[in-house]
Amino acid sequence: MKFSKDKPQFEILGYHVDYYDVENNKAKYIGSIKLDQPDRPVMGFEGRRIDDVTELLELRTSNGKIQKIINKKVMTECSPICGRTLDIKIEI
């Protein structure tokens, strides 16, 4: 059974960018932000990149609190937020 690549298998509700602190050579999760449109063409692990945060950035942590970061070296990863399953065409 093969799936068609004409459209995604899930409804895309938005995107979120995870931020990891990489200053001590460890990738520690520090928070995320939600986006309406992706900020890069490649999603997930393969789309990771190292950025320098030079202006104040407010992130939502895993327990729902807001964390503010500035002047920090971070690794970012963008992922889609998926909703319900869409109709899937099956090629025979």
C-alpha positions in Angstrom: 0.0 0.0 0.0 1.4 3.4 -1.0 0.2 6.8 0.1 -0.2 9.7 -2.3 2.1 12.7 -1.7 -0.5 15.1 -3.2 -1.5 16.5 0.2 -0.5 16.0 3.9 -2.0 13.1 5.9 -2.9 15.5 8.8 -4.4 18.9 9.1 -1.7 21.5 9.9 -2.9 23.8 12.8 0.3 25.8 13.1 4.0 25.4 13.9 6.2 25.6 17.0 9.8 26.4 17.3 11.7 24.7 20.2 14.6 26.4 21.8 17.6 24.6 23.3 20.4 26.1 25.3 23.7 25.0 23.8 26.2 27.2 25.7 27.6 24.3 27.8 27.8 21.8 24.9 24.5 20.2 26.0 21.2 20.7 24.3 18.9 21.6 27.2 15.2 22.5 26.4 14.3 26.0 27.5 11.0 26.7 25.8 9.1 27.2 22.6 7.0 29.7 20.6 4.0 29.1 18.3 4.0 30.3 14.7 1.3 30.5 12.0 3.8 29.9 9.2 7.1 28.0 9.3 10.3 30.0 9.6 12.4 27.5 7.5 11.9 25.1 4.6 13.1 21.9 6.4 11.2 20.7 9.5 12.2 18.6 12.5 15.7 17.3 13.4 17.2 17.9 9.9 16.1 21.5 10.1 17.9 22.3 13.3 20.2 25.4 13.4 22.3 27.4 15.8 21.2 31.0 16.4 22.2 33.9 18.6 19.4 35.5 20.5 20.3 39.2 20.6 16.9 40.7 21.5 14.5 39.8 24.3 12.5 36.7 23.5 9.6 35.3 25.6 9.3 31.5 25.5 6.7 29.2 26.9 8.2 26.4 29.0 7.0 22.8 29.3 5.1 23.7 32.6 3.3 26.7 31.0 5.4 29.5 32.5 7.0 32.3 30.4 10.8 32.4 30.3 12.6 35.5 28.9 16.0 35.0 27.3 18.5 37.5 25.7 22.1 37.3 24.6 22.2 33.5 24.5 23.4 30.9 21.9 20.5 28.5 21.2 19.6 25.7 18.9 16.2 25.9 17.3 14.0 23.2 15.7 10.7 23.9 13.9 7.9 21.2 13.9 4.3 21.2 12.6 1.3 21.1 15.0 -1.0 18.4 13.5 -4.7 18.1 13.9 -7.1 15.5 12.6 -6.4 13.0 9.8 -7.3 14.1 6.3 -8.7 11.9 3.5 -5.8 9.8 2.1 -5.7 8.7 -1.5 -4.4 5.1 -2.0 -2.4 4.1 -5.0 -2.8 0.5 -6.1 
